[in-house]
Amino acid sequence: MKIHSIILLLASWLWFAASSSAFTPTPPPAGAVVRAVLFYLPTCPHCHKVITEDLPPLFEKYRGQLEMIGVDISQPGGQALYQAAIQRFSIPDERLGVPTLTWET
């Protein structure tokens, strides 16, 4: 799966997880590694919450099975990658925003 697919899928999952108290992530298959990309803005309070509160328990629970990089979309390169993901997956305007998380197993 290409990096753009990874980014978009993980972003969608995290957005849903952050906005739904009833969401319980499906654990990856035994031995699988989920590689994730988080699009964020340093000034976004929702991003801050996800990074400081929502992700640490997932890293703890899935030690070694979750690898993640962050992409700051306030930077030109980060914005370009975010725009590429939006185009690749035809994300409608009403679904745009950060935090955005995509992944690949």
N, C-alpha and C positions, 0 to 999 in steps of 0.2 A: 504494500500500500504506500502511496506517495506521501511525502511530508504534509502536503496540503490536506489530504484526507485525514491524516492523523490529527492535524490541528483542528479541523472543523468538528470532527466527531467528539474529541475530548472537550472542546469548548462547549458544545451543546449539552453534553452530559453534566459538566460542572455547573452551567447556568441553571439547568433543571434541578440539580442537587442543592444548589444554594437557595433556590426559590421554593423548594418543596420540603416541608418538614417530614413528610411521610415517605420520602424517597429513600430506598435502601439499595445501594449499588450492588450489582451482581458481581461476585468475586471472579477474578480471572481463573481460567482452568489451571489445574495444578501444574506448576513449572512454567507457566506462560508469564511473559513480562509485558506489561502495558507501558508503552512509550507515549508520553503525553506532551502537549504544548499548551501553555496557558497564555492567551493574549490578555494583556492588562494595561491599565493606565496607573501611574504612580499616585495620582491625585484622586482616584476613584475609591469611595468608601466601600462599595460592594466588592471590589477587587481586594482591598485590604482585608476585609472580613474573610473572604475565601482563602487568601494566602495565609493569614495568621490563625484562623479558627477552623475552617473546614478541611483544608488539606493535611495539616499535621496528623490528625487521627487516621487518615487514610494511609499516609506514609508509614505510620506505626503499625497499623493492621496488616498492610500488604508489603512488609519489608522485603526488599529485593525483587518484588514483582511490579513495582511502580517506579518508573523513571520519568522525570519531568523537567522541561526547560520553560523559562518564562520569556515572553516576547513583549517588550515595552512598545506599544503602538504609538507613543508620542515621538519615537525616533523614526527617521525616514525609512530605514531598513525594516523595522517592525511594522510600520504602516503599510509598506509595499507587500509584505508577506500576508498581513491581514486582508488587504484588498484582493490578493490572489486567491485566498481561501474563500472569500465572499463570492468572487466570480466563479470559481471552480464548482462550488456547490449551489450556485443560484440562490443565495440567502436573500429573502425578501427584506425590504427596508424595515418592516415592523419587527424583525427578529435580530437586527443588528445591535451591537453593543458589547460592552465588556462587563464582567469577565467572560471570556469565551475560551472553552476548553475542548481540545480534540485529542484523540488517542488511537493507538493501534495495538493489537495483541499479537 
